[in-house]
Amino acid sequence: MMAAGYLSLAVFLAVTLNHADRWLRAAGTAAVALGLAMISLSILLADLDGTLTARMNAPTPLTRLTPFILNIQALVAGAAVPFLVWAAWAQTRRVASAPPLRNGAARFGLLSRYAHWITATLMLCSLPMGLFLSVLPGGSPERATFLAAHETMGLTLVIVVALRIAVLLTTPAPGLPQALQPWERRAARTLHLLLYGLIVAFPASGLLMSAYQGADVWFYGWLLPQIVAPEAKTAALWAAIHGWLLPAVFYAAILAHVGAVLKHHFTDGCVHDVRRMIT
């Protein structure tokens, strides 16, 4: 099953990126580079075979934007590949020790790290998959397969986030780095809360969209029961929220998150801050 494959990849990356063995860390980093390269290639192939071009004549302006957004994602993913290849090489030269299971005063423990990277992997695979669904012909077997995987991954995210929150309640997160300015601390807390909310809002809105459309929702091969009666106008509202509003907010939030990490690591020289969540 496609969703199980993505979950296995997420677990593999979470474990290898935080392993004490430098070669396993390098393998995990190289796997991220390979995954992003495959995403870029799949979007390029969709351009070449006309799958995306056909959507440029779609009836609504937002739908016509889908090929553009997917190509922007392909460019960003492709641009990250050389950096990750370099990072994989750098990991082979760096000795590190694995963190404890629980969070400490200076860095996150393995439970939090695993949940973080599983969440990140599933989110970054689910988003382009959701956009790609909109360009596949309705009723095609290929679209049904991708949709079932997309739904399963979304509901899996809710479970992973719930587990991560449970871990944080029992073993508090380390404090924010002392070098941060007060406004940076407030921004970091706000951004983390926003990302948690978005990760839960995505599958919740998708579930409501499908429910009001009267469509089936699958979770690892299990058909979930209908929770509401179909209603076209409400379905359209949830479709707009799930397909456009939440992705726009998420992309802005994740750019801010990654930008802050890169700034602290490369500009401010706070190399240990990044290693709070990666070995």
C-alpha positions in Angstrom: 0.0 0.0 0.0 1.3 3.5 -0.9 0.5 5.1 2.5 2.4 2.3 4.3 5.4 2.9 2.1 5.4 6.6 2.9 5.1 5.8 6.6 8.0 3.4 6.4 10.1 6.0 4.7 9.1 8.6 7.4 10.2 6.1 10.1 13.4 5.3 8.3 14.3 9.0 8.0 13.4 9.7 11.6 15.7 6.9 12.9 18.6 7.4 10.6 18.8 11.2 10.9 19.1 10.8 14.6 21.4 7.8 14.8 24.8 7.8 16.4 26.4 6.0 13.4 27.6 8.7 10.9 27.0 6.4 7.9 23.4 5.8 8.8 22.9 9.6 9.3 24.5 10.1 5.9 22.2 7.4 4.4 19.2 9.2 5.8 20.3 12.5 4.5 20.9 11.0 1.1 17.5 9.4 1.1 15.9 12.9 1.7 17.9 14.2 -1.3 16.7 11.2 -3.4 13.1 11.7 -2.3 13.1 15.4 -3.3 14.7 14.5 -6.6 12.0 12.0 -7.3 9.3 14.6 -6.5 10.9 17.0 -8.9 11.2 14.4 -11.6 7.6 13.2 -11.2 6.3 16.8 -11.6 8.6 17.3 -14.6 7.2 14.1 -16.2 3.7 15.4 -15.6 4.7 18.5 -17.4 6.1 16.6 -20.4 3.2 14.1 -20.8 0.6 16.9 -20.7 -1.0 16.0 -17.4 -0.4 19.5 -15.9 -0.8 21.4 -19.1 -4.4 20.1 -19.4 -5.2 21.9 -16.1 -4.3 25.3 -17.5 -7.7 25.4 -19.2 -9.5 24.6 -16.0 -12.8 26.5 -15.3 -11.6 28.4 -12.2 -8.5 30.6 -11.7 -7.4 28.7 -8.5 -7.5 25.4 -10.3 -5.5 26.8 -13.1 -2.8 27.8 -10.6 -2.2 24.1 -9.6 0.5 23.4 -12.3 2.3 26.6 -11.4 2.3 25.7 -7.7 3.5 22.2 -8.4 6.3 23.5 -10.6 7.4 25.9 -7.9 7.6 23.0 -5.5 9.6 21.0 -8.0 12.1 23.9 -8.3 12.4 24.3 -4.5 12.8 20.5 -4.1 15.4 20.3 -6.9 17.4 23.3 -5.5 17.6 21.5 -2.1 19.1 18.4 -3.5 22.7 19.6 -4.0 22.7 21.0 -0.4 21.5 17.7 1.0 24.1 15.8 -1.0 26.7 18.0 0.6 25.1 17.5 4.0 25.2 13.7 3.5 29.0 14.0 2.8 29.4 16.2 5.8 27.7 13.7 8.1 30.3 11.0 7.2 32.9 13.3 8.7 31.1 14.2 11.9 31.1 12.1 15.1 28.0 12.4 17.3 26.3 10.6 20.1 22.6 9.6 20.1 20.4 11.6 22.5 18.4 9.9 25.3 14.9 8.7 24.8 13.3 11.6 26.7 13.8 15.4 26.3 16.6 17.0 28.2 17.4 20.6 29.2 19.5 21.3 26.1 18.1 19.1 23.4 15.1 17.0 22.4 15.0 13.3 23.1 14.5 10.5 20.5 10.7 10.3 21.0 10.2 13.9 20.2 12.7 13.8 17.3 11.1 10.7 15.8 7.6 12.3 16.0 9.0 15.6 14.5 10.6 13.9 11.4 7.7 11.5 10.8 5.4 14.5 10.9 7.6 16.5 8.6 8.0 13.7 6.1 4.3 12.8 5.9 3.3 16.5 5.5 5.8 17.2 2.8 4.7 14.2 0.9 1.0 14.8 1.4 0.9 18.3 0.2 2.2 17.8 -3.4 0.2 14.6 -3.5 -3.0 16.6 -2.7 -2.2 19.0 -5.5 -1.4 16.2 -7.9 -4.8 14.7 -7.1 -6.5 17.7 -8.5 -4.9 17.2 -12.0 -5.7 13.5 -12.3 -8.9 12.5 -14.1 -11.8 11.9 -11.8 -12.8 8.2 -11.5 -9.5 6.9 -12.7 -7.9 4.0 -10.7 -4.7 6.0 -10.4 -6.5 8.8 -8.7 -8.4 6.5 -6.4 -5.0 5.0 -5.3 -3.4 8.4 -4.6 -6.6 9.6 -2.8 -6.7 6.6 -0.5 -3.0 7.2 0.3 -3.5 10.9 0.9 -6.4 10.3 3.3 -4.5 7.6 5.2 -1.4 9.8 5.6 -3.5 12.7 6.8 -5.2 10.6 9.5 -1.9 9.1 10.5 -0.6 12.6 11.0 -3.3 13.3 13.6 -2.2 10.2 15.5 1.5 11.1 15.4 0.8 14.7 16.6 -1.3 13.3 19.4 1.6 11.1 20.5 4.0 14.0 20.2 1.9 16.2 22.4 1.6 13.3 24.9 5.4 13.1 25.0 5.7 16.8 25.6 3.3 16.6 28.5 5.3 13.9 30.2 8.8 15.1 29.2 8.8 18.9 28.6 10.7 20.4 25.7 14.0 22.1 26.3 13.9 25.8 26.6 14.4 28.1 23.6 18.1 29.1 22.9 19.3 32.0 25.1 20.6 33.8 22.1 17.1 34.5 20.8 15.7 38.0 21.1 12.3 38.4 23.0 10.4 38.9 19.7 12.1 35.8 18.3 10.9 33.8 21.2 7.3 35.0 20.8 7.5 34.3 17.1 8.9 30.8 17.6 6.1 29.9 20.1 3.4 31.3 17.8 4.8 29.5 14.8 5.0 26.2 16.6 1.4 26.5 17.7 0.3 27.5 14.2 2.1 24.5 12.7 0.5 22.1 15.2 -2.9 23.6 14.4 -2.4 23.3 10.7 -1.2 19.7 10.9 -4.5 18.8 12.6 -6.6 21.1 10.5 -5.5 19.6 7.2 -6.9 16.0 7.8 -9.9 17.4 9.7 -10.9 19.7 6.8 -10.2 16.9 4.3 -12.4 14.5 6.2 -15.2 17.0 6.3 -14.8 17.8 2.6 -15.1 14.1 1.7 -17.9 13.5 4.1 -20.0 16.3 2.7 -19.2 15.1 -0.8 -20.5 11.7 0.1 -17.2 10.2 -0.8 -15.5 7.2 0.8 -12.6 7.8 3.2 -10.0 5.1 3.6 -7.5 4.4 6.4 -5.0 1.7 5.6 -7.6 -0.3 3.7 -10.4 0.3 6.2 -13.5 2.2 4.9 -14.5 4.8 7.6 -18.2 5.3 8.3 -20.0 8.4 7.0 -20.3 11.1 9.7 -22.6 13.6 8.0 -25.1 13.7 5.2 -23.8 14.9 1.8 -24.3 18.6 1.1 -22.8 20.3 -1.9 -22.4 23.9 -0.7 -20.7 22.8 2.6 -18.5 20.4 0.7 -17.4 23.3 -1.6 -16.5 25.4 1.5 -14.4 22.7 3.1 -12.8 22.0 -0.3 -11.7 25.6 -0.5 -10.3 25.6 3.0 -8.5 22.3 2.6 -7.3 22.8 -1.0 -6.3 26.5 -0.9 -6.5 28.4 2.4 -4.7 25.9 4.6 -1.9 25.2 2.1 -1.3 28.9 1.6 -0.9 29.4 5.4 1.2 26.3 5.7 3.7 27.2 3.0 4.1 30.6 4.6 4.6 29.0 8.0 7.1 26.4 6.9 9.1 28.9 4.9 9.3 31.0 8.1 10.3 27.9 10.1 13.0 26.8 7.7 14.2 30.3 7.2 14.6 30.8 11.0 16.5 27.5 11.3 18.9 28.4 8.4 19.4 31.9 9.8 20.4 30.7 13.3 22.6 28.0 11.8 24.5 29.8 9.1 24.1 33.6 9.8 24.1 33.6 13.7 26.5 30.7 14.0 24.2 28.8 16.4 25.1 25.4 15.0 24.0 23.6 18.2 20.5 24.9 17.9 19.7 22.8 14.8 21.1 19.8 16.6 18.5 20.0 19.2 16.3 18.1 16.7 18.8 16.3 14.6 21.9 14.3 15.7 
